[in-house]
Amino acid sequence: MKSGPWRLIFMGTPRFAVPSLEALLASGEEVAAVVTQPDRPRGRGQVVTSAPVKELAAAWNLPVLQPHRLKDPEFSQRLTELAPELIIVVAYGRILPPELLALPTEGALNVHASLLPRYRGAAPINWALIKGDKVTGVSLQWLAPKLDAGPIFLQQQVPINAEDNFGTLYGRLAEVGAALLVQALDRLRRGEAIKIPQNESEVTLAPPLTREMRRLHWNLAAPEVAGWIRALDPKPGAASQWRGRGLKVFGARVKKDEDKVAAPGTVLGLTPQGLEIACGNGSVTVAEVQLAGHKRLQAVDFLRGQPLIGQVLE
């Protein structure tokens, strides 16, 4: 049993990690330092900016470490001096070497946006949408040297709604992960260090999405096309081609899930849900469209200036 706060090091980088750090601070845990990725050029202008976790840490006047190499002796020595009881990892972006995992007296916990062992890897939210899953969730797991392979502490299921895309699901899972983390640390204080081994026969992977994967293949069945569009919405957007120009589509819903309605990629018409586009089987609707070099528009507004109906997207 433990009565006071945990002394911990928090490791995270993107917006997904912010609710978890906020929850730890609000619950009174002792965050000895925050480790995040080095500042990098971001956005169209490639301006060097800080990660969201660093901005939150600065607002709380927390020590921030941004190592280029996790095996840097100076970095390891600094963490050793901080004497953490726990390391908390939330979308940090790198695998921790064994020497770091051995530092905290109570272990290292990772917030992962899937129901492990399903979707181990960097893009679990994207792949849950691509595969058309109806349910996903968050796993709190004990870190091991192998990626996302450590035993499970806690899990919570989260439904995937028909209107969900990467952005909406990302935000919801981040909040669930934060609440699960606070719950886990309270259980640890009561001496409940649960460790449930993962079933290796049920492992599936969620590798990063490459630039090539962003290109839509209209010859796929409608549910698959919709899954890819949802997984890339709002950023970076699912890409297609029209008259030799890039065209991104957003807000996908399955209109018809079977039967061939026209040549794949044919823009069939405008519905209350958006543009209906033929797939290999069935069709999808897309609520918004963005032509390369132009802003994102509602489908009805896009059609005012572009004769898209009847055209074939590639």
Secondary structure per residue as TSV (DSSP state, phi and psi in degrees):
chain	resnum	aa	ss	phi	psi
A	1	M	-	360.0	143.6
A	2	K	-	-134.8	135.2
A	3	S	-	-99.0	-29.2
A	4	G	S	-97.0	-173.5
A	5	P	-	-71.6	158.5
A	6	W	-	-83.5	138.7
A	7	R	E	-90.6	117.7
A	8	L	E	-139.6	161.1
A	9	I	E	-111.6	129.9
A	10	F	E	-103.9	128.7
A	11	M	E	-121.3	116.0
A	12	G	E	-167.3	164.4
A	13	T	-	-134.0	-59.8
A	14	P	S	-85.4	-176.1
A	15	R	G	-58.2	-30.6
A	16	F	G	-57.2	-32.0
A	17	A	G	-83.0	-16.0
A	18	V	H	-61.5	-48.0
A	19	P	H	-58.4	-34.3
A	20	S	H	-66.7	-43.8
A	21	L	H	-66.2	-40.6
A	22	E	H	-60.3	-41.7
A	23	A	H	-66.2	-39.7
A	24	L	H	-64.0	-42.6
A	25	L	H	-66.9	-41.8
A	26	A	H	-66.5	-30.4
A	27	S	T	-86.6	-0.2
A	28	G	T	87.3	13.7
A	29	E	-	-69.4	154.0
A	30	E	E	-92.1	100.1
A	31	V	E	-88.0	101.6
A	32	A	E	-71.9	-30.1
A	33	A	E	-166.7	157.1
A	34	V	E	-116.6	129.6
A	35	V	E	-109.9	126.6
A	36	T	-	-141.7	168.0
A	37	Q	-	-68.5	151.9
A	38	P	-	-58.6	151.1
A	39	D	-	-58.4	140.4
A	40	R	E	-138.3	157.8
A	41	P	E	-64.8	134.7
A	42	R	E	-136.9	156.2
A	43	G	T	77.2	179.5
A	44	R	T	-62.5	-35.0
A	45	G	T	-84.0	-4.1
A	46	Q	T	52.9	44.1
A	47	V	E	-82.7	133.1
A	48	V	E	-69.6	118.9
A	49	T	E	-133.1	161.1
A	50	S	-	-83.7	151.1
A	51	A	-	-70.6	154.8
A	52	P	H	-54.5	-37.7
A	53	V	H	-65.1	-39.1
A	54	K	H	-63.6	-39.7
A	55	E	H	-63.2	-41.9
A	56	L	H	-65.6	-43.4
A	57	A	H	-60.0	-41.0
A	58	A	H	-64.1	-37.9
A	59	A	H	-64.6	-27.0
A	60	W	T	-98.4	5.1
A	61	N	T	57.3	39.3
A	62	L	-	-89.7	145.2
A	63	P	-	-61.2	134.0
A	64	V	E	-119.6	129.6
A	65	L	E	-116.5	134.4
A	66	Q	-	-131.7	69.4
A	67	P	-	-70.3	143.1
A	68	H	S	-81.4	-26.6
A	69	R	-	-133.4	126.0
A	70	L	T	-70.6	-18.2
A	71	K	T	-94.0	10.4
A	72	D	-	-61.7	124.3
A	73	P	H	-57.7	-37.9
A	74	E	H	-64.7	-40.2
A	75	F	H	-65.4	-45.8
A	76	S	H	-60.3	-40.9
A	77	Q	H	-64.9	-39.0
A	78	R	H	-63.3	-43.4
A	79	L	H	-66.2	-37.7
A	80	T	H	-61.4	-42.2
A	81	E	H	-64.3	-29.3
A	82	L	H	-73.4	-17.2
A	83	A	-	49.3	60.4
A	84	P	-	-75.1	146.6
A	85	E	S	-83.5	-32.4
A	86	L	E	-139.1	148.5
A	87	I	E	-112.7	128.3
A	88	I	E	-109.7	125.3
A	89	V	E	-117.3	125.9
A	90	V	E	-137.0	102.1
A	91	A	S	51.9	47.6
A	92	Y	-	-70.9	-42.3
A	93	G	S	109.1	0.6
A	94	R	S	-141.8	153.5
A	95	I	-	-82.2	131.6
A	96	L	-	-78.0	131.7
A	97	P	-	-70.4	158.3
A	98	P	H	-54.6	-35.7
A	99	E	H	-65.1	-29.4
A	100	L	H	-77.5	-38.8
A	101	L	H	-62.3	-27.0
A	102	A	T	-81.9	-10.6
A	103	L	S	-68.0	-52.1
A	104	P	S	-71.6	140.1
A	105	T	S	-68.1	-29.2
A	106	E	S	-101.5	-10.9
A	107	G	E	115.8	-177.4
A	108	A	E	-123.6	131.3
A	109	L	E	-115.0	141.3
A	110	N	E	-123.3	133.6
A	111	V	E	-94.8	115.9
A	112	H	E	-121.8	135.1
A	113	A	S	-87.4	56.4
A	114	S	S	-162.8	171.3
A	115	L	-	-92.9	84.4
A	116	L	T	-55.3	144.7
A	117	P	T	-84.3	7.4
A	118	R	T	-73.3	132.4
A	119	Y	T	63.0	58.8
A	120	R	B	-74.0	137.3
A	121	G	S	130.5	-169.3
A	122	A	S	-82.6	-18.5
A	123	A	-	-129.8	54.9
A	124	P	H	-67.2	-34.1
A	125	I	H	-69.1	-44.4
A	126	N	H	-57.9	-47.1
A	127	W	H	-71.7	-30.5
A	128	A	H	-61.5	-37.4
A	129	L	H	-74.9	-42.2
A	130	I	H	-58.7	-40.8
A	131	K	T	-81.4	-4.1
A	132	G	T	73.8	26.1
A	133	D	-	-63.1	146.6
A	134	K	S	-94.3	-17.6
A	135	V	E	-139.1	139.5
A	136	T	E	-134.6	-148.8
A	137	G	E	166.9	-165.6
A	138	V	E	-129.0	137.0
A	139	S	E	-114.8	134.8
A	140	L	E	-104.7	115.2
A	141	Q	E	-127.7	152.9
A	142	W	E	-79.3	127.7
A	143	L	-	-70.6	143.4
A	144	A	-	-132.1	165.5
A	145	P	S	-59.5	-27.0
A	146	K	S	-88.2	140.8
A	147	L	T	-56.6	119.3
A	148	D	T	55.3	27.3
A	149	A	-	-104.8	-3.6
A	150	G	S	-71.1	166.6
A	151	P	-	-64.9	153.9
A	152	I	E	-86.9	136.7
A	153	F	E	-94.9	-60.8
A	154	L	E	-138.4	154.2
A	155	Q	E	-139.6	151.8
A	156	Q	E	-141.3	129.3
A	157	Q	E	-77.2	149.0
A	158	V	E	-137.1	125.0
A	159	P	E	-70.3	147.3
A	160	I	-	-102.8	115.5
A	161	N	-	-83.7	158.6
A	162	A	T	-60.1	-30.7
A	163	E	T	-90.7	0.0
A	164	D	-	-69.3	145.4
A	165	N	-	-129.1	-174.7
A	166	F	H	-57.7	-42.8
A	167	G	H	-62.8	-46.7
A	168	T	H	-69.7	-40.3
A	169	L	H	-69.3	-38.4
A	170	Y	H	-55.8	-49.2
A	171	G	H	-65.0	-40.7
A	172	R	H	-68.2	-42.5
A	173	L	H	-66.8	-33.9
A	174	A	H	-61.6	-41.7
A	175	E	H	-69.6	-40.2
A	176	V	H	-63.4	-41.9
A	177	G	H	-60.9	-40.3
A	178	A	H	-63.2	-45.3
A	179	A	H	-65.6	-39.0
A	180	L	H	-65.5	-36.2
A	181	L	H	-64.5	-45.7
A	182	V	H	-61.5	-42.3
A	183	Q	H	-60.7	-42.1
A	184	A	H	-64.5	-42.7
A	185	L	H	-66.7	-32.7
A	186	D	H	-66.7	-39.7
A	187	R	H	-67.7	-37.0
A	188	L	H	-61.2	-38.7
A	189	R	H	-61.3	-30.0
A	190	R	T	-86.9	4.1
A	191	G	T	85.5	17.9
A	192	E	-	-101.7	76.0
A	193	A	-	-90.3	80.2
A	194	I	-	-74.0	135.8
A	195	K	-	-139.9	101.2
A	196	I	B	-105.3	115.5
A	197	P	-	-60.5	145.0
A	198	Q	-	-79.2	147.1
A	199	N	-	-83.7	106.8
A	200	E	G	-64.4	-23.2
A	201	S	G	-73.5	-12.2
A	202	E	G	-106.8	10.3
A	203	V	-	-69.2	132.5
A	204	T	-	-127.8	157.1
A	205	L	B	-111.0	152.6
A	206	A	-	-131.3	73.9
A	207	P	-	-69.4	162.0
A	208	P	-	-59.2	149.0
A	209	L	-	-83.6	125.2
A	210	T	-	-84.6	167.7
A	211	R	T	-59.1	-37.6
A	212	E	G	-64.3	-32.1
A	213	M	G	-69.7	-16.9
A	214	R	G	-75.1	-16.0
A	215	R	B	-78.5	124.4
A	216	L	-	-73.3	146.9
A	217	H	-	-118.6	99.7
A	218	W	T	-67.7	-14.3
A	219	N	T	-76.8	-7.4
A	220	L	S	-72.1	162.9
A	221	A	B	-66.4	153.1
A	222	A	H	-53.4	-44.6
A	223	P	H	-61.3	-34.3
A	224	E	H	-70.8	-42.6
A	225	V	H	-60.8	-45.7
A	226	A	H	-61.6	-38.7
A	227	G	H	-61.5	-43.2
A	228	W	H	-65.4	-41.4
A	229	I	H	-64.1	-45.3
A	230	R	H	-63.5	-36.9
A	231	A	H	-69.2	-20.3
A	232	L	T	-110.3	13.0
A	233	D	T	-110.7	124.8
A	234	P	T	-89.8	-19.3
A	235	K	T	-133.5	144.1
A	236	P	T	-85.7	-2.4
A	237	G	-	94.1	138.7
A	238	A	E	-79.3	129.9
A	239	A	E	-102.3	142.3
A	240	S	E	-138.5	-175.7
A	241	Q	E	-131.2	139.7
A	242	W	E	-141.7	118.7
A	243	R	T	54.2	38.5
A	244	G	T	79.0	6.5
A	245	R	E	-117.0	148.8
A	246	G	E	-67.7	138.4
A	247	L	E	-138.5	121.5
A	248	K	E	-104.1	147.3
A	249	V	E	-127.4	148.8
A	250	F	E	-141.4	163.4
A	251	G	E	68.4	51.5
A	252	A	E	-81.9	140.8
A	253	R	E	-138.9	145.8
A	254	V	E	-72.9	125.2
A	255	K	E	-90.9	-55.4
A	256	K	E	-129.9	133.0
A	257	D	-	-100.1	2.3
A	258	E	S	-154.9	169.3
A	259	D	S	75.1	138.6
A	260	K	-	-81.7	122.0
A	261	V	-	-101.8	-23.6
A	262	A	S	-175.7	178.7
A	263	A	S	-58.9	136.2
A	264	P	T	-53.6	134.0
A	265	G	T	93.8	-6.9
A	266	T	B	-71.1	129.2
A	267	V	E	-82.3	110.6
A	268	L	E	-83.7	-32.0
A	269	G	E	160.7	-177.2
A	270	L	E	-104.6	130.2
A	271	T	E	-118.6	172.0
A	272	P	T	-58.8	-23.6
A	273	Q	T	-89.9	-11.2
A	274	G	E	132.1	-161.8
A	275	L	E	-72.0	132.5
A	276	E	E	-95.3	128.8
A	277	I	E	-127.4	133.6
A	278	A	E	-73.5	144.1
A	279	C	-	-119.8	-176.1
A	280	G	S	-57.3	-41.2
A	281	N	B	-134.7	127.4
A	282	G	S	78.7	-162.6
A	283	S	E	-151.9	161.2
A	284	V	E	-123.7	159.4
A	285	T	E	-110.8	146.5
A	286	V	E	-125.2	130.9
A	287	A	E	-80.5	-29.5
A	288	E	E	-135.9	154.4
A	289	V	E	-138.4	145.7
A	290	Q	E	-137.9	114.9
A	291	L	E	-82.7	141.7
A	292	A	T	-51.7	130.4
A	293	G	T	85.9	-0.4
A	294	H	S	-124.2	167.2
A	295	K	-	-81.4	162.6
A	296	R	-	-73.0	133.8
A	297	L	E	-130.7	152.1
A	298	Q	E	-61.2	145.6
A	299	A	H	-55.2	-42.5
A	300	V	H	-63.5	-35.7
A	301	D	H	-73.0	-37.1
A	302	F	H	-61.0	-39.8
A	303	L	H	-67.4	-19.2
A	304	R	T	-65.2	-27.0
A	305	G	T	-115.4	-7.5
A	306	Q	-	-133.1	126.6
A	307	P	-	-81.6	72.8
A	308	L	-	-85.9	-29.9
A	309	I	T	-64.1	130.9
A	310	G	T	91.3	-13.9
A	311	Q	-	-80.7	162.4
A	312	V	B	-114.4	124.1
A	313	L	-	-86.8	144.6
A	314	E	-	-112.9	360.0
